[in-house]
Amino acid sequence: MENFLDTFLTFVLLYKYVGLFVISFVAAFIFPVPSGTALAAAGAFASQGYFSFPLVIAAALLGNIMGDATGYLLSRRYGELMLRRAGFARTLRSRQYLFVNKHFQASPHVIIFFSRFFTQINALVNILAGTGKMPPKTFFLPEVLGEIAFVLVYGYAGFLLGAQWEENFSIITNGVVAIILLGVIITTGRIILSRKQNT
């Protein structure tokens, strides 16, 4: 794991903003590489004068948004066809898929926004939104806002911690996850209460 992280940091140092863009794009589009770690590292490098902090934010934000858009648009156009050809036709008709898709479509903004902070599910949410033919307006507003929040949180955290970013990164990640889970719980509670009041 340490060698894997060293490889990513070397890649960012060598290719700077292009490297950060590529990592962000790949993480958002298809493969859960640690883009938050790369972003925090780039923010730390910026605090030490190696990078321009505004360009770090711009490169990461552009990579994330373009990766999300690519995954969503390709899935919207070809997702269901590709899944059927890959042998997942039964999955698309399964109760589990229909259940997940139904609840996702019912409250997409919260799920899309907060999933930006979890690289493991970010790309899957994009694919699910595209395959489910979610309208672009419904997808892109929480997607862009979520990516802005993600990039600012991790970028500024790395910038403020500077040379100590690596030792304190786990604390940052745990704090972000705790805040997100609290936000999800509060938002879900409000949605449930509002639906009960309307019935």
HELIX and SHEET records of a PDB file:
HELIX    1   1 GLU A    2  PHE A   29  1                                  28    
HELIX    2   2 SER A   35  SER A   47  1                                  13    
HELIX    3   3 PHE A   53  LEU A   74  1                                  22    
HELIX    4   4 SER A   75  GLY A   79  3                                   5    
HELIX    5   5 GLU A   80  ARG A   85  1                                   6    
HELIX    6   6 ALA A   89  ARG A   93  1                                   5    
HELIX    7   7 ARG A   95  ALA A  106  1                                  12    
HELIX    8   8 PRO A  108  SER A  115  1                                   8    
HELIX    9   9 THR A  119  THR A  131  1                                  13    
HELIX   10  10 PRO A  136  LEU A  161  1                                  26    
HELIX   11  11 GLY A  162  GLN A  164  5                                   3    
HELIX   12  12 TRP A  165  ASN A  198  1                                  34    
END                                                                             
